[in-house]
């Protein structure tokens, strides 16, 4: 069965970033994971991940109607960051690419 889920490791500025895109009906769960935490689409709750000590920031789309790819994460804007992410300097209004650089 082909689920359409992609799970790949990308090298971004010398660091490994795991990128997962999981289609769910007409939308996708999308996140990028580093050793410090996650940059996520709107369907993943960064506040819930705070209690596990994981930095997480939720991104709203920029030019596209939804976050459907890694490029959408990078081009979007952080709309919410948990306390662990804020301690790393990630805040609301920051570009996704800038937030990922801090993770």
Biopython code that builds the backbone (N, CA, C, O; Angstrom):
import numpy as np
from Bio.PDB.StructureBuilder import StructureBuilder

atoms = [
    (1, "UNK", "N", (0.838, -1.177, 0.000)),
    (1, "UNK", "CA", (0.000, 0.000, 0.000)),
    (1, "UNK", "C", (0.885, 1.243, 0.000)),
    (1, "UNK", "O", (1.783, 1.365, 0.834)),
    (2, "UNK", "N", (0.643, 2.146, -0.910)),
    (2, "UNK", "CA", (1.380, 3.404, -0.980)),
    (2, "UNK", "C", (0.644, 4.447, -0.152)),
    (2, "UNK", "O", (-0.456, 4.871, -0.509)),
    (3, "UNK", "N", (1.252, 4.858, 0.954)),
    (3, "UNK", "CA", (0.610, 5.816, 1.852)),
    (3, "UNK", "C", (0.848, 7.250, 1.422)),
    (3, "UNK", "O", (0.129, 8.153, 1.850)),
    (4, "UNK", "N", (1.851, 7.473, 0.579)),
    (4, "UNK", "CA", (2.189, 8.821, 0.157)),
    (4, "UNK", "C", (3.021, 9.587, 1.172)),
    (4, "UNK", "O", (3.362, 10.747, 0.941)),
    (5, "UNK", "N", (3.353, 8.954, 2.296)),
    (5, "UNK", "CA", (4.151, 9.609, 3.328)),
    (5, "UNK", "C", (5.603, 9.699, 2.869)),
    (5, "UNK", "O", (6.186, 8.714, 2.416)),
    (6, "UNK", "N", (6.178, 10.897, 2.994)),
    (6, "UNK", "CA", (7.605, 11.041, 2.718)),
    (6, "UNK", "C", (8.313, 11.354, 4.029)),
    (6, "UNK", "O", (7.826, 12.128, 4.854)),
    (7, "UNK", "N", (9.460, 10.740, 4.195)),
    (7, "UNK", "CA", (10.278, 10.913, 5.390)),
    (7, "UNK", "C", (11.711, 10.927, 4.902)),
    (7, "UNK", "O", (12.268, 9.891, 4.541)),
    (8, "UNK", "N", (12.301, 12.109, 4.896)),
    (8, "UNK", "CA", (13.657, 12.219, 4.365)),
    (8, "UNK", "C", (14.514, 13.083, 5.274)),
    (8, "UNK", "O", (14.007, 13.900, 6.043)),
    (9, "UNK", "N", (15.811, 12.888, 5.172)),
    (9, "UNK", "CA", (16.755, 13.708, 5.920)),
    (9, "UNK", "C", (17.425, 14.644, 4.923)),
    (9, "UNK", "O", (17.958, 14.216, 3.899)),
    (10, "UNK", "N", (17.383, 15.929, 5.249)),
    (10, "UNK", "CA", (18.031, 16.940, 4.412)),
    (10, "UNK", "C", (19.172, 17.565, 5.190)),
    (10, "UNK", "O", (19.113, 17.696, 6.413)),
    (11, "UNK", "N", (20.195, 17.943, 4.477)),
    (11, "UNK", "CA", (21.312, 18.644, 5.089)),
    (11, "UNK", "C", (21.103, 20.132, 4.859)),
    (11, "UNK", "O", (21.179, 20.605, 3.726)),
    (12, "UNK", "N", (20.838, 20.872, 5.933)),
    (12, "UNK", "CA", (20.577, 22.306, 5.866)),
    (12, "UNK", "C", (21.670, 23.014, 6.664)),
    (12, "UNK", "O", (21.755, 22.864, 7.883)),
    (13, "UNK", "N", (22.487, 23.770, 5.982)),
    (13, "UNK", "CA", (23.590, 24.499, 6.617)),
    (13, "UNK", "C", (24.419, 23.590, 7.509)),
    (13, "UNK", "O", (24.779, 23.960, 8.627)),
    (14, "UNK", "N", (24.719, 22.394, 7.006)),
    (14, "UNK", "CA", (25.571, 21.447, 7.720)),
    (14, "UNK", "C", (24.886, 20.641, 8.809)),
    (14, "UNK", "O", (25.535, 19.842, 9.485)),
    (15, "UNK", "N", (23.581, 20.836, 8.992)),
    (15, "UNK", "CA", (22.844, 20.105, 10.020)),
    (15, "UNK", "C", (21.815, 19.179, 9.387)),
    (15, "UNK", "O", (21.227, 19.503, 8.355)),
    (16, "UNK", "N", (21.604, 18.037, 10.006)),
    (16, "UNK", "CA", (20.591, 17.107, 9.522)),
    (16, "UNK", "C", (19.213, 17.540, 10.015)),
    (16, "UNK", "O", (19.009, 17.809, 11.199)),
    (17, "UNK", "N", (18.276, 17.599, 9.069)),
    (17, "UNK", "CA", (16.894, 17.950, 9.376)),
    (17, "UNK", "C", (16.004, 16.853, 8.795)),
    (17, "UNK", "O", (16.030, 16.594, 7.592)),
    (18, "UNK", "N", (15.221, 16.213, 9.655)),
    (18, "UNK", "CA", (14.264, 15.207, 9.196)),
    (18, "UNK", "C", (12.997, 15.933, 8.759)),
    (18, "UNK", "O", (12.437, 16.731, 9.511)),
    (19, "UNK", "N", (12.553, 15.651, 7.542)),
    (19, "UNK", "CA", (11.352, 16.289, 7.003)),
    (19, "UNK", "C", (10.314, 15.201, 6.725)),
    (19, "UNK", "O", (10.572, 14.243, 5.996)),
    (20, "UNK", "N", (9.133, 15.376, 7.326)),
    (20, "UNK", "CA", (8.050, 14.404, 7.159)),
    (20, "UNK", "C", (6.834, 15.118, 6.584)),
    (20, "UNK", "O", (6.420, 16.170, 7.073)),
    (21, "UNK", "N", (6.272, 14.524, 5.536)),
    (21, "UNK", "CA", (5.010, 14.993, 4.945)),
    (21, "UNK", "C", (4.091, 13.785, 4.886)),
    (21, "UNK", "O", (4.382, 12.801, 4.206)),
    (22, "UNK", "N", (2.967, 13.869, 5.612)),
    (22, "UNK", "CA", (2.022, 12.762, 5.678)),
    (22, "UNK", "C", (0.649, 13.235, 5.219)),
    (22, "UNK", "O", (-0.047, 13.928, 5.961)),
    (23, "UNK", "N", (0.250, 12.866, 3.992)),
    (23, "UNK", "CA", (-1.072, 13.257, 3.511)),
    (23, "UNK", "C", (-2.191, 12.646, 4.365)),
    (23, "UNK", "O", (-2.168, 11.463, 4.704)),
    (24, "UNK", "N", (-3.172, 13.496, 4.699)),
    (24, "UNK", "CA", (-4.359, 13.049, 5.439)),
    (24, "UNK", "C", (-5.556, 13.652, 4.713)),
    (24, "UNK", "O", (-5.945, 14.791, 4.973)),
    (25, "UNK", "N", (-6.121, 12.892, 3.822)),
    (25, "UNK", "CA", (-7.223, 13.423, 3.012)),
    (25, "UNK", "C", (-6.708, 14.516, 2.098)),
    (25, "UNK", "O", (-5.749, 14.307, 1.355)),
    (26, "UNK", "N", (-7.335, 15.674, 2.147)),
    (26, "UNK", "CA", (-6.958, 16.765, 1.243)),
    (26, "UNK", "C", (-5.865, 17.668, 1.823)),
    (26, "UNK", "O", (-5.452, 18.627, 1.170)),
    (27, "UNK", "N", (-5.392, 17.377, 3.034)),
    (27, "UNK", "CA", (-4.323, 18.162, 3.667)),
    (27, "UNK", "C", (-3.187, 17.229, 4.066)),
    (27, "UNK", "O", (-3.299, 16.010, 3.940)),
    (28, "UNK", "N", (-2.104, 17.808, 4.543)),
    (28, "UNK", "CA", (-0.961, 17.008, 4.983)),
    (28, "UNK", "C", (-0.464, 17.481, 6.335)),
    (28, "UNK", "O", (-0.511, 18.671, 6.643)),
    (29, "UNK", "N", (0.014, 16.540, 7.140)),
    (29, "UNK", "CA", (0.793, 16.856, 8.329)),
    (29, "UNK", "C", (2.220, 17.067, 7.846)),
    (29, "UNK", "O", (2.770, 16.212, 7.153)),
    (30, "UNK", "N", (2.821, 18.187, 8.201)),
    (30, "UNK", "CA", (4.171, 18.501, 7.738)),
    (30, "UNK", "C", (4.980, 18.981, 8.935)),
    (30, "UNK", "O", (4.539, 19.847, 9.691)),
    (31, "UNK", "N", (6.181, 18.404, 9.098)),
    (31, "UNK", "CA", (7.082, 18.935, 10.122)),
    (31, "UNK", "C", (8.530, 18.698, 9.735)),
    (31, "UNK", "O", (8.862, 17.796, 8.966)),
    (32, "UNK", "N", (9.376, 19.546, 10.301)),
    (32, "UNK", "CA", (10.822, 19.407, 10.164)),
    (32, "UNK", "C", (11.371, 19.259, 11.573)),
    (32, "UNK", "O", (11.062, 20.066, 12.449)),
    (33, "UNK", "N", (12.194, 18.222, 11.799)),
    (33, "UNK", "CA", (12.715, 17.934, 13.133)),
    (33, "UNK", "C", (14.230, 18.042, 13.140)),
    (33, "UNK", "O", (14.912, 17.494, 12.274)),
    (34, "UNK", "N", (14.742, 18.751, 14.125)),
    (34, "UNK", "CA", (16.179, 18.827, 14.358)),
    (34, "UNK", "C", (16.454, 18.180, 15.714)),
    (34, "UNK", "O", (15.546, 17.643, 16.348)),
    (35, "UNK", "N", (17.692, 18.234, 16.145)),
    (35, "UNK", "CA", (18.017, 17.670, 17.457)),
    (35, "UNK", "C", (17.426, 18.502, 18.599)),
    (35, "UNK", "O", (17.373, 18.030, 19.734)),
    (36, "UNK", "N", (16.981, 19.732, 18.317)),
    (36, "UNK", "CA", (16.416, 20.599, 19.361)),
    (36, "UNK", "C", (14.893, 20.634, 19.370)),
    (36, "UNK", "O", (14.295, 20.954, 20.398)),
    (37, "UNK", "N", (14.255, 20.316, 18.256)),
    (37, "UNK", "CA", (12.798, 20.398, 18.247)),
    (37, "UNK", "C", (12.182, 20.368, 16.873)),
    (37, "UNK", "O", (12.773, 19.861, 15.919)),
    (38, "UNK", "N", (10.968, 20.926, 16.780)),
    (38, "UNK", "CA", (10.153, 20.816, 15.568)),
    (38, "UNK", "C", (9.670, 22.165, 15.060)),
    (38, "UNK", "O", (9.329, 23.061, 15.832)),
    (39, "UNK", "N", (9.651, 22.280, 13.731)),
    (39, "UNK", "CA", (8.949, 23.340, 13.031)),
    (39, "UNK", "C", (7.786, 22.639, 12.361)),
    (39, "UNK", "O", (8.002, 21.706, 11.588)),
    (40, "UNK", "N", (6.541, 23.064, 12.636)),
    (40, "UNK", "CA", (5.390, 22.265, 12.236)),
    (40, "UNK", "C", (4.327, 23.058, 11.484)),
    (40, "UNK", "O", (4.298, 24.288, 11.503)),
    (41, "UNK", "N", (3.462, 22.304, 10.827)),
    (41, "UNK", "CA", (2.261, 22.876, 10.229)),
    (41, "UNK", "C", (1.268, 23.174, 11.344)),
    (41, "UNK", "O", (1.552, 22.910, 12.512)),
    (42, "UNK", "N", (0.125, 23.714, 11.000)),
    (42, "UNK", "CA", (-0.874, 24.116, 11.986)),
    (42, "UNK", "C", (-1.558, 22.982, 12.713)),
    (42, "UNK", "O", (-2.203, 23.217, 13.735)),
    (43, "UNK", "N", (-1.440, 21.755, 12.223)),
    (43, "UNK", "CA", (-2.150, 20.636, 12.844)),
    (43, "UNK", "C", (-1.434, 20.065, 14.067)),
    (43, "UNK", "O", (-2.010, 19.256, 14.794)),
    (44, "UNK", "N", (-0.192, 20.475, 14.301)),
    (44, "UNK", "CA", (0.575, 19.962, 15.438)),
    (44, "UNK", "C", (0.663, 21.053, 16.496)),
    (44, "UNK", "O", (1.015, 22.192, 16.192)),
    (45, "UNK", "N", (0.344, 20.705, 17.729)),
    (45, "UNK", "CA", (0.252, 21.668, 18.826)),
    (45, "UNK", "C", (1.590, 21.821, 19.556)),
    (45, "UNK", "O", (2.009, 20.906, 20.266)),
    (46, "UNK", "N", (2.267, 22.963, 19.390)),
    (46, "UNK", "CA", (3.551, 23.152, 20.067)),
    (46, "UNK", "C", (3.421, 23.225, 21.590)),
    (46, "UNK", "O", (4.353, 22.843, 22.298)),
    (47, "UNK", "N", (2.304, 23.701, 22.102)),
    (47, "UNK", "CA", (2.125, 23.811, 23.546)),
    (47, "UNK", "C", (2.091, 22.416, 24.182)),
    (47, "UNK", "O", (2.633, 22.221, 25.270)),
    (48, "UNK", "N", (1.467, 21.463, 23.521)),
    (48, "UNK", "CA", (1.433, 20.092, 24.028)),
    (48, "UNK", "C", (2.835, 19.492, 24.094)),
    (48, "UNK", "O", (3.117, 18.684, 24.979)),
    (49, "UNK", "N", (3.710, 19.871, 23.177)),
    (49, "UNK", "CA", (5.078, 19.335, 23.159)),
    (49, "UNK", "C", (5.965, 19.991, 24.211)),
    (49, "UNK", "O", (7.023, 19.459, 24.545)),
    (50, "UNK", "N", (5.550, 21.131, 24.731)),
    (50, "UNK", "CA", (6.326, 21.847, 25.742)),
    (50, "UNK", "C", (6.565, 20.983, 26.981)),
    (50, "UNK", "O", (7.657, 20.993, 27.548)),
    (51, "UNK", "N", (5.538, 20.235, 27.399)),
    (51, "UNK", "CA", (5.671, 19.436, 28.620)),
    (51, "UNK", "C", (6.688, 18.310, 28.481)),
    (51, "UNK", "O", (7.099, 17.715, 29.477)),
    (52, "UNK", "N", (7.093, 18.015, 27.247)),
    (52, "UNK", "CA", (8.120, 16.999, 27.004)),
    (52, "UNK", "C", (9.497, 17.624, 26.799)),
    (52, "UNK", "O", (10.474, 16.928, 26.521)),
    (53, "UNK", "N", (9.558, 18.949, 26.941)),
    (53, "UNK", "CA", (10.835, 19.644, 26.784)),
    (53, "UNK", "C", (11.278, 19.814, 25.344)),
    (53, "UNK", "O", (12.451, 20.079, 25.083)),
    (54, "UNK", "N", (10.345, 19.663, 24.399)),
    (54, "UNK", "CA", (10.666, 19.810, 22.977)),
    (54, "UNK", "C", (10.323, 21.209, 22.499)),
    (54, "UNK", "O", (9.194, 21.669, 22.668)),
    (55, "UNK", "N", (11.289, 21.880, 21.906)),
    (55, "UNK", "CA", (11.014, 23.167, 21.277)),
    (55, "UNK", "C", (10.129, 22.913, 20.070)),
    (55, "UNK", "O", (10.389, 21.998, 19.288)),
    (56, "UNK", "N", (9.088, 23.712, 19.914)),
    (56, "UNK", "CA", (8.201, 23.554, 18.762)),
    (56, "UNK", "C", (7.595, 24.898, 18.397)),
    (56, "UNK", "O", (7.225, 25.698, 19.256)),
    (57, "UNK", "N", (7.507, 25.116, 17.096)),
    (57, "UNK", "CA", (6.890, 26.327, 16.568)),
    (57, "UNK", "C", (5.952, 25.937, 15.440)),
    (57, "UNK", "O", (6.302, 25.138, 14.572)),
    (58, "UNK", "N", (4.752, 26.513, 15.463)),
    (58, "UNK", "CA", (3.722, 26.256, 14.457)),
    (58, "UNK", "C", (3.763, 27.385, 13.443)),
    (58, "UNK", "O", (3.825, 28.561, 13.803)),
    (59, "UNK", "N", (3.727, 27.013, 12.169)),
    (59, "UNK", "CA", (3.863, 27.981, 11.081)),
    (59, "UNK", "C", (2.543, 28.132, 10.347)),
    (59, "UNK", "O", (1.846, 27.150, 10.094)),
    (60, "UNK", "N", (2.201, 29.379, 10.004)),
    (60, "UNK", "CA", (1.047, 29.621, 9.131)),
    (60, "UNK", "C", (1.584, 29.835, 7.719)),
    (60, "UNK", "O", (2.702, 30.320, 7.545)),
    (61, "UNK", "N", (0.794, 29.475, 6.716)),
    (61, "UNK", "CA", (1.282, 29.563, 5.343)),
    (61, "UNK", "C", (1.548, 30.992, 4.900)),
    (61, "UNK", "O", (0.950, 31.950, 5.390)),
    (62, "UNK", "N", (2.466, 31.090, 3.956)),
    (62, "UNK", "CA", (2.758, 32.385, 3.346)),
    (62, "UNK", "C", (1.957, 32.531, 2.065)),
    (62, "UNK", "O", (0.820, 33.003, 2.091)),
    (63, "UNK", "N", (2.539, 32.132, 0.949)),
    (63, "UNK", "CA", (1.909, 32.308, -0.360)),
    (63, "UNK", "C", (0.878, 31.229, -0.678)),
    (63, "UNK", "O", (-0.035, 31.468, -1.468)),
    (64, "UNK", "N", (1.007, 30.061, -0.083)),
    (64, "UNK", "CA", (0.083, 28.968, -0.403)),
    (64, "UNK", "C", (-1.086, 28.955, 0.597)),
    (64, "UNK", "O", (-0.998, 29.561, 1.664)),
    (65, "UNK", "N", (-2.176, 28.261, 0.245)),
    (65, "UNK", "CA", (-3.332, 28.239, 1.142)),
    (65, "UNK", "C", (-3.120, 27.399, 2.409)),
    (65, "UNK", "O", (-3.799, 27.603, 3.415)),
    (66, "UNK", "N", (-2.173, 26.452, 2.352)),
    (66, "UNK", "CA", (-1.877, 25.622, 3.521)),
    (66, "UNK", "C", (-0.420, 25.173, 3.457)),
    (66, "UNK", "O", (0.244, 25.313, 2.430)),
    (67, "UNK", "N", (0.056, 24.638, 4.562)),
    (67, "UNK", "CA", (1.413, 24.087, 4.601)),
    (67, "UNK", "C", (1.332, 22.677, 4.033)),
    (67, "UNK", "O", (0.724, 21.794, 4.638)),
    (68, "UNK", "N", (1.938, 22.467, 2.882)),
    (68, "UNK", "CA", (1.881, 21.165, 2.230)),
    (68, "UNK", "C", (3.265, 20.584, 1.951)),
    (68, "UNK", "O", (3.379, 19.445, 1.501)),
    (69, "UNK", "N", (4.318, 21.363, 2.217)),
    (69, "UNK", "CA", (5.672, 20.904, 1.888)),
    (69, "UNK", "C", (6.699, 21.569, 2.806)),
    (69, "UNK", "O", (6.377, 22.491, 3.556)),
    (70, "UNK", "N", (7.922, 21.091, 2.734)),
    (70, "UNK", "CA", (9.019, 21.686, 3.486)),
    (70, "UNK", "C", (9.221, 23.143, 3.078)),
    (70, "UNK", "O", (9.462, 24.003, 3.925)),
    (71, "UNK", "N", (9.122, 23.410, 1.792)),
    (71, "UNK", "CA", (9.266, 24.793, 1.312)),
    (71, "UNK", "C", (8.196, 25.705, 1.899)),
    (71, "UNK", "O", (8.465, 26.870, 2.192)),
    (72, "UNK", "N", (6.977, 25.179, 2.074)),
    (72, "UNK", "CA", (5.910, 25.960, 2.697)),
    (72, "UNK", "C", (6.246, 26.286, 4.156)),
    (72, "UNK", "O", (5.964, 27.389, 4.624)),
    (73, "UNK", "N", (6.852, 25.326, 4.880)),
    (73, "UNK", "CA", (7.280, 25.583, 6.253)),
    (73, "UNK", "C", (8.292, 26.721, 6.294)),
    (73, "UNK", "O", (8.173, 27.643, 7.100)),
    (74, "UNK", "N", (9.287, 26.645, 5.416)),
    (74, "UNK", "CA", (10.341, 27.653, 5.403)),
    (74, "UNK", "C", (9.811, 29.025, 5.011)),
    (74, "UNK", "O", (10.265, 30.040, 5.540)),
    (75, "UNK", "N", (8.850, 29.064, 4.086)),
    (75, "UNK", "CA", (8.314, 30.323, 3.586)),
    (75, "UNK", "C", (7.194, 30.898, 4.422)),
    (75, "UNK", "O", (6.788, 32.042, 4.218)),
    (76, "UNK", "N", (6.687, 30.112, 5.369)),
    (76, "UNK", "CA", (5.604, 30.579, 6.218)),
    (76, "UNK", "C", (6.114, 31.445, 7.361)),
    (76, "UNK", "O", (7.298, 31.774, 7.438)),
    (77, "UNK", "N", (5.194, 31.804, 8.245)),
    (77, "UNK", "CA", (5.489, 32.668, 9.377)),
    (77, "UNK", "C", (5.082, 31.966, 10.667)),
    (77, "UNK", "O", (4.005, 31.375, 10.737)),
    (78, "UNK", "N", (5.930, 32.026, 11.679)),
    (78, "UNK", "CA", (5.616, 31.413, 12.962)),
    (78, "UNK", "C", (4.405, 32.126, 13.563)),
    (78, "UNK", "O", (4.407, 33.346, 13.732)),
    (79, "UNK", "N", (3.377, 31.349, 13.881)),
    (79, "UNK", "CA", (2.190, 31.934, 14.523)),
    (79, "UNK", "C", (2.115, 31.578, 15.996)),
    (79, "UNK", "O", (1.371, 32.201, 16.754)),
    (80, "UNK", "N", (2.892, 30.567, 16.407)),
    (80, "UNK", "CA", (2.896, 30.172, 17.815)),
    (80, "UNK", "C", (4.179, 29.402, 18.109)),
    (80, "UNK", "O", (4.597, 28.553, 17.322)),
    (81, "UNK", "N", (4.793, 29.702, 19.236)),
    (81, "UNK", "CA", (5.990, 28.983, 19.678)),
    (81, "UNK", "C", (5.825, 28.650, 21.150)),
    (81, "UNK", "O", (5.299, 29.457, 21.917)),
    (82, "UNK", "N", (6.272, 27.464, 21.547)),
    (82, "UNK", "CA", (6.164, 27.120, 22.957)),
    (82, "UNK", "C", (7.319, 27.741, 23.749)),
    (82, "UNK", "O", (8.217, 28.350, 23.168)),
    (83, "UNK", "N", (7.290, 27.587, 25.060)),
    (83, "UNK", "CA", (8.284, 28.229, 25.927)),
    (83, "UNK", "C", (9.699, 27.760, 25.628)),
    (83, "UNK", "O", (10.639, 28.552, 25.682)),
    (84, "UNK", "N", (9.859, 26.475, 25.314)),
    (84, "UNK", "CA", (11.198, 25.947, 25.005)),
    (84, "UNK", "C", (11.731, 26.601, 23.729)),
    (84, "UNK", "O", (12.911, 26.943, 23.652)),
    (85, "UNK", "N", (10.871, 26.772, 22.735)),
    (85, "UNK", "CA", (11.276, 27.427, 21.481)),
    (85, "UNK", "C", (11.575, 28.903, 21.719)),
    (85, "UNK", "O", (12.533, 29.439, 21.162)),
    (86, "UNK", "N", (10.769, 29.558, 22.535)),
    (86, "UNK", "CA", (11.005, 30.967, 22.833)),
    (86, "UNK", "C", (12.363, 31.167, 23.507)),
    (86, "UNK", "O", (13.034, 32.173, 23.275)),
    (87, "UNK", "N", (12.764, 30.206, 24.341)),
    (87, "UNK", "CA", (14.063, 30.287, 25.002)),
    (87, "UNK", "C", (15.213, 30.204, 23.994)),
    (87, "UNK", "O", (16.328, 30.642, 24.280)),
    (88, "UNK", "N", (14.937, 29.643, 22.818)),
    (88, "UNK", "CA", (15.939, 29.569, 21.741)),
    (88, "UNK", "C", (15.909, 30.809, 20.850)),
    (88, "UNK", "O", (16.705, 30.926, 19.918)),
    (89, "UNK", "N", (14.995, 31.729, 21.134)),
    (89, "UNK", "CA", (14.896, 32.951, 20.348)),
    (89, "UNK", "C", (13.866, 32.906, 19.238)),
    (89, "UNK", "O", (13.860, 33.771, 18.362)),
    (90, "UNK", "N", (12.992, 31.906, 19.264)),
    (90, "UNK", "CA", (11.952, 31.772, 18.245)),
    (90, "UNK", "C", (10.694, 32.479, 18.740)),
    (90, "UNK", "O", (10.262, 32.273, 19.874)),
    (91, "UNK", "N", (10.110, 33.316, 17.879)),
    (91, "UNK", "CA", (8.925, 34.048, 18.282)),
    (91, "UNK", "C", (7.930, 34.218, 17.161)),
    (91, "UNK", "O", (8.244, 33.998, 15.991)),
    (92, "UNK", "N", (6.720, 34.613, 17.532)),
    (92, "UNK", "CA", (5.660, 34.848, 16.568)),
    (92, "UNK", "C", (6.089, 35.908, 15.566)),
    (92, "UNK", "O", (6.740, 36.890, 15.924)),
    (93, "UNK", "N", (5.718, 35.701, 14.306)),
    (93, "UNK", "CA", (6.038, 36.636, 13.241)),
    (93, "UNK", "C", (7.354, 36.339, 12.534)),
    (93, "UNK", "O", (7.636, 36.917, 11.484)),
    (94, "UNK", "N", (8.158, 35.449, 13.096)),
    (94, "UNK", "CA", (9.443, 35.090, 12.498)),
    (94, "UNK", "C", (9.208, 34.194, 11.279)),
    (94, "UNK", "O", (8.278, 33.387, 11.275)),
    (95, "UNK", "N", (10.031, 34.329, 10.263)),
    (95, "UNK", "CA", (9.948, 33.456, 9.090)),
    (95, "UNK", "C", (10.301, 32.027, 9.505)),
    (95, "UNK", "O", (11.132, 31.812, 10.388)),
    (96, "UNK", "N", (9.666, 31.070, 8.865)),
    (96, "UNK", "CA", (9.925, 29.667, 9.162)),
    (96, "UNK", "C", (11.385, 29.290, 8.996)),
    (96, "UNK", "O", (11.929, 28.543, 9.810)),
    (97, "UNK", "N", (12.023, 29.795, 7.956)),
    (97, "UNK", "CA", (13.442, 29.491, 7.713)),
    (97, "UNK", "C", (14.308, 30.010, 8.850)),
    (97, "UNK", "O", (15.269, 29.345, 9.239)),
    (98, "UNK", "N", (13.989, 31.185, 9.394)),
    (98, "UNK", "CA", (14.755, 31.741, 10.504)),
    (98, "UNK", "C", (14.534, 30.935, 11.784)),
    (98, "UNK", "O", (15.467, 30.738, 12.564)),
    (99, "UNK", "N", (13.317, 30.475, 11.998)),
    (99, "UNK", "CA", (13.019, 29.641, 13.160)),
    (99, "UNK", "C", (13.768, 28.322, 13.067)),
    (99, "UNK", "O", (14.333, 27.861, 14.059)),
    (100, "UNK", "N", (13.781, 27.712, 11.893)),
    (100, "UNK", "CA", (14.486, 26.442, 11.728)),
    (100, "UNK", "C", (15.975, 26.611, 12.008)),
    (100, "UNK", "O", (16.604, 25.712, 12.566)),
    (101, "UNK", "N", (16.534, 27.729, 11.634)),
    (101, "UNK", "CA", (17.964, 27.970, 11.888)),
    (101, "UNK", "C", (18.274, 28.003, 13.375)),
    (101, "UNK", "O", (19.401, 27.715, 13.776)),
    (102, "UNK", "N", (17.288, 28.352, 14.202)),
    (102, "UNK", "CA", (17.495, 28.400, 15.658)),
    (102, "UNK", "C", (17.252, 27.061, 16.324)),
    (102, "UNK", "O", (17.603, 26.867, 17.488)),
    (103, "UNK", "N", (16.654, 26.143, 15.594)),
    (103, "UNK", "CA", (16.379, 24.805, 16.162)),
    (103, "UNK", "C", (17.574, 23.886, 15.986)),
    (103, "UNK", "O", (17.528, 22.727, 16.398)),
]
sb = StructureBuilder()
sb.init_structure("model")
sb.init_model(0)
sb.init_chain("A")
sb.init_seg("    ")
for serial, (resi, resn, name, xyz) in enumerate(atoms, 1):
    if name == "N":
        sb.init_residue(resn, " ", resi, " ")
    sb.init_atom(name, np.array(xyz, "f"), 0.0, 1.0, " ", f" {name:<3s}", serial, name[0])
structure = sb.get_structure()
